[in-house]
């Protein structure tokens, strides 16, 4: 019974962490970009450090660089098109969908590479592949799609969190925690 309670507590704690990370990142996608770019990676990095207990886990913070790059699609009206947007436009000039899939898939791949220190330290390569697959698929097939908004009142101000951001960052945090905890978690 005690073992079951520990497992349930761990599961609820992980779900809470994933949810908090998703909300912070979604808020950072709409209002305060520094939350998504710097606070989200800091929370994930410190959690990995707590679980794995190796300073190399702090290399996960490199995901802040990935989340800071431009990954907008090409637009003839835009003077500052992202490198990825330009590349995707040159490769798939007639298909905005393939452009979005390529751009966001590269971002998902780069996020997965930012957590590679975990399987190097733990040897949990299968978990890393599962977590990375979750991240890459979510980013490439979902993160660019328009969905609805969820109005949330925070600190006396109503902000609109995009559902797609919540789902994308929830799945990203979930993929990272799968990697951190291993398959048997």
C-alpha positions as CSV (number, residue, x, y, z in Angstrom):
1,X,0.0,0.0,0.0
2,X,2.9,2.3,0.9
3,X,4.5,1.6,-2.5
4,X,1.3,2.4,-4.4
5,X,0.9,5.7,-2.5
6,X,4.5,6.6,-3.5
7,X,3.8,5.8,-7.2
8,X,0.6,7.8,-7.2
9,X,2.3,10.8,-5.5
10,X,5.1,10.7,-8.0
11,X,2.6,10.5,-10.9
12,X,0.6,13.4,-9.5
13,X,3.8,15.4,-8.9
14,X,5.0,14.8,-12.5
15,X,1.6,15.8,-13.9
16,X,1.7,18.9,-11.8
17,X,5.2,19.8,-13.0
18,X,4.2,19.1,-16.7
19,X,1.1,21.2,-16.3
20,X,2.9,24.2,-14.7
21,X,5.5,24.1,-17.4
22,X,2.9,24.0,-20.2
23,X,1.0,27.0,-18.7
24,X,4.3,29.0,-18.2
25,X,5.4,28.3,-21.8
26,X,2.0,29.0,-23.3
27,X,1.9,32.3,-21.4
28,X,5.4,33.0,-22.7
29,X,4.2,32.3,-26.2
30,X,1.6,35.1,-26.1
31,X,2.7,37.7,-23.5
32,X,6.1,37.3,-21.9
33,X,8.4,35.4,-24.3
34,X,11.2,35.2,-21.6
35,X,9.0,32.7,-19.7
36,X,9.0,30.3,-22.6
37,X,12.6,31.0,-23.6
38,X,14.3,31.0,-20.1
39,X,12.0,30.0,-17.2
40,X,10.6,26.8,-18.9
41,X,14.1,25.5,-19.7
42,X,15.3,26.5,-16.2
43,X,12.5,24.5,-14.5
44,X,13.2,21.4,-16.7
45,X,17.0,21.6,-16.2
46,X,16.7,22.0,-12.4
47,X,14.3,19.1,-12.2
48,X,16.6,16.9,-14.3
49,X,19.5,17.9,-12.0
50,X,17.4,16.9,-9.0
51,X,16.5,13.5,-10.4
52,X,19.7,12.5,-12.1
53,X,22.0,14.3,-9.7
54,X,24.7,15.2,-12.2
55,X,25.7,18.8,-13.2
56,X,25.8,17.8,-16.9
57,X,22.0,17.9,-16.7
58,X,22.2,21.7,-16.8
59,X,23.2,21.3,-20.4
60,X,19.4,20.9,-21.0
61,X,19.2,24.6,-20.5
62,X,20.5,24.9,-24.1
63,X,16.9,24.5,-25.1
64,X,16.5,28.2,-24.3
65,X,18.5,28.9,-27.5
66,X,16.2,26.6,-29.5
67,X,13.2,28.4,-28.1
68,X,14.7,31.8,-28.9
69,X,15.3,31.2,-32.6
70,X,12.9,32.5,-35.2
71,X,10.8,29.8,-36.7
72,X,8.1,31.7,-38.6
73,X,7.1,30.7,-42.1
74,X,8.1,32.8,-45.2
75,X,5.9,35.7,-46.0
76,X,6.6,38.1,-48.9
77,X,5.5,41.0,-46.7
78,X,7.9,40.2,-43.9
79,X,11.3,41.9,-43.9
80,X,12.7,39.6,-41.2
81,X,12.0,36.1,-42.4
82,X,13.6,33.4,-40.2
83,X,16.4,31.3,-41.6
84,X,14.3,28.2,-41.2
85,X,11.3,29.9,-42.9
86,X,13.5,30.9,-45.8
87,X,15.0,27.4,-46.1
88,X,11.5,25.7,-46.0
89,X,10.2,28.1,-48.6
90,X,13.0,27.3,-50.9
91,X,12.6,23.5,-50.5
92,X,8.7,23.5,-50.6
93,X,7.7,26.8,-52.4
94,X,4.2,25.5,-53.3
95,X,3.3,23.8,-50.0
96,X,2.8,25.9,-46.8
97,X,1.9,22.7,-44.9
98,X,5.2,21.0,-45.7
99,X,7.0,24.3,-44.8
100,X,5.4,24.3,-41.4
101,X,6.0,20.6,-40.8
102,X,9.7,21.0,-41.8
103,X,10.3,24.2,-39.7
104,X,8.6,22.9,-36.6
105,X,10.1,19.4,-37.0
106,X,13.5,20.9,-37.0
107,X,12.7,22.8,-33.8
108,X,11.4,19.5,-32.2
109,X,14.6,17.7,-33.3
110,X,16.7,20.5,-31.8
111,X,14.7,20.3,-28.5
112,X,15.3,16.6,-28.4
113,X,19.0,17.1,-29.0
114,X,19.1,19.5,-26.1
115,X,18.2,16.7,-23.7
116,X,20.7,14.2,-25.0
117,X,22.8,14.5,-21.8
118,X,20.2,12.5,-20.0
119,X,20.6,9.2,-21.9
120,X,24.3,9.7,-22.0
121,X,24.3,9.9,-18.2
122,X,21.6,7.3,-17.4
123,X,21.9,4.8,-20.4
124,X,18.1,5.1,-20.9
125,X,18.3,5.4,-24.7
126,X,14.9,3.7,-25.3
127,X,13.2,6.3,-23.1
128,X,15.1,9.0,-24.9
129,X,13.9,7.8,-28.3
130,X,10.3,7.6,-27.0
131,X,10.4,11.0,-25.5
132,X,12.1,12.5,-28.5
133,X,9.5,10.9,-30.8
134,X,6.8,12.5,-28.8
135,X,8.5,15.9,-29.0
136,X,9.3,15.8,-32.7
137,X,5.9,14.5,-33.7
138,X,4.1,17.1,-31.6
139,X,6.2,20.0,-32.9
140,X,6.1,18.9,-36.6
141,X,2.4,17.9,-36.8
142,X,0.6,20.0,-34.3
143,X,2.5,23.1,-33.0
144,X,1.8,25.2,-36.1
145,X,-1.9,24.5,-36.3
146,X,-4.4,27.1,-35.3
147,X,-6.7,26.1,-32.4
148,X,-8.7,28.0,-29.9
149,X,-7.8,30.2,-27.0
150,X,-8.4,29.7,-23.3
151,X,-8.9,32.9,-21.4
152,X,-7.2,32.8,-18.0
153,X,-7.1,35.4,-15.3
154,X,-3.6,35.8,-13.9
155,X,-2.6,38.5,-11.5
156,X,-5.8,40.5,-12.2
157,X,-5.3,40.5,-16.0
158,X,-7.0,38.2,-18.5
159,X,-4.6,36.5,-20.9
160,X,-5.5,34.2,-23.8
161,X,-3.5,31.0,-23.8
162,X,-3.4,29.3,-27.1
163,X,-4.6,25.7,-26.8
164,X,-1.9,24.6,-29.3
165,X,0.8,26.1,-27.1
166,X,-0.5,24.3,-24.0
167,X,-0.7,21.0,-25.9
168,X,2.8,21.5,-27.5
169,X,4.6,22.4,-24.3
170,X,2.7,19.8,-22.3
171,X,3.8,17.1,-24.7
172,X,7.4,18.5,-24.8
173,X,7.6,18.4,-21.0
174,X,6.1,14.9,-20.9
175,X,8.6,13.7,-23.5
176,X,11.4,15.2,-21.4
177,X,10.2,13.6,-18.2
178,X,9.9,10.2,-20.0
179,X,13.5,10.6,-20.9
180,X,14.5,11.7,-17.4
181,X,12.7,8.9,-15.5
182,X,13.3,6.1,-18.0
183,X,10.7,3.6,-19.1
184,X,10.0,2.0,-15.7
185,X,9.9,5.6,-14.2
